[in-house]
Amino acid sequence: MFQVASAQPHNFAPGPAQQQQHQVPAKSLPRRLARPEFKQPNQKIIAAVNPELANVPIEYIRRGLADMGAE
């Protein structure tokens, strides 16, 4: 766990224009986000990023990335 030092208070009283700048409007956010639709990776884009993977099956690449992420 870490601690963050609090900001030092300002030694001036803000005027009306400065008070309005610091007011943040309330936001309404959803509790959960919808899962995006799954899209299969484009083999041409993979080949453009790494030509060595041009003829490698996408499932093999996906498993390899999953293994790397687990490390």
N, C-alpha and C positions, 0 to 999 in steps of 0.2 A: 504494500500500500504506500502511496506517496501523498505528500501534502503540498498544497499550493498556497503561497503567501497571498493574503488578501490585498486588494488595491488600497493605496493610501487615500484618505478622503481629500477632496479638493478644498482649498482655502478660499473659495469664492462662491457667491450665491449666483446661480444661473438666472438669466433674465427670461422673460416669457418666450422669446424666440428659441432660446437654447432648450427650454423645457419641452417644447413641442417636437424638436428634433429627436429627442431621446425616448419618446413614447412609442412603443412597439404595439401595433394592432394585434388583437387576439387572433390566433389561428385555430382552426378546427381540423384535426388530423384523424384518420381512421385508426382503429385499434389494430386491424390486420390488413395486410396488403394482399391483393389477389396474386396468385402464382401466374407468372407470364406463360404464354403458350410455348411449348417446346418446339424448337426448330433444329433440324439436322444441320450440322456444319457443312459449309460448301467446300467440296474437295478442291476446287480451283483456287479459292482463297487460301486454304491451307498450303497448297503448292506454291502460291505466290509468297507466302510468309517464310516457308522453309521448303525449298525444292527437294530435299531428301525425303520428305514425307508425301511426295506427289502420288505414289502408288501404294501407300500404306493404308490398310482399311481403317476407317474412322473409329470403329469399335476398339481396335488395338490401341490407337492413340488415346482414346478416352480412358481405357483401363490403365495405360501408362501414366497419364496425368493424375488419375485417382491415386495410384500408388505413390507418386511423388508428393501429392498433397498430404498423404498419411504420415510421411516421414517427419 
